[in-house]
Amino acid sequence: MKQVPFGAVALAVLGTALVFFAFQLRAEGYEQYVQDVTFLAGTAYFTAITTVVMWFRARRLHSS
């Protein structure tokens, strides 16, 4: 349990890809989809951060 969970890294990468996709949608004029894509990106970031926090807390609990 020394490494950060792969799922958190994958979710952060997914969130970053979705942010770039939202920028591309805005540049091409698809404004109606930008809010939905940024919501998904924010959800991915939130889930990744929550996963890391839970991993950190579990690691501290089991280390003592």
N, C-alpha and C positions, 0 to 999 in steps of 0.2 A: 504494500500500500504506500510505496514511496513516490510513485509517479501520479501526476494529475490524471483523473479519469479521461479516457479517450473521448467519451461522449461530450464532455465539456468543451474540449478542443474542437470537436466536429461541429458542435452547435455554434461556437464563436465564428468558425469559418463560414458556416451557413449564414449567420447573421450578417457578416461582412459582404458575402456574395449578394444577399438580398438588398443591402444598402446600395451597392453599385448598380444592381438591377433597377432599383427605384430611381436613381439618378438618370439611368438610360431611358426609362419610361418617361420621366419628366422632359428630357431633352427631345424626345420624339413626339411629345404632345399627348401622351396618354395619362393626363392628370387624374382621371377618375380611378385609376388603379394604384397611384402612388401611395395613398393613405393606407390601403390594405397591405401593400408590400412592406411598408415601413412598420406597420403593426406586427407583421410576422417577424421582421428583423428584430424588433424590440423584444418580442416574446422569446426568440431564440437566445438573445443576449441575456435576458432575465433568467432563463432556465440554465444557461451555462454558468452564470454567476452563482445561482442558488446551488447548483451541483458542486461547485468548487467550495462554497462555504460549508455545505454539509460534509464534504469529504475532509475539509480541514478540521471541523469540529469532531468528527469521528476519529480522525487520526490523533488529535490531542487527547481524546478520551481513552483510547486504547494504548497510548504511549506510557501512561503512568501506572 
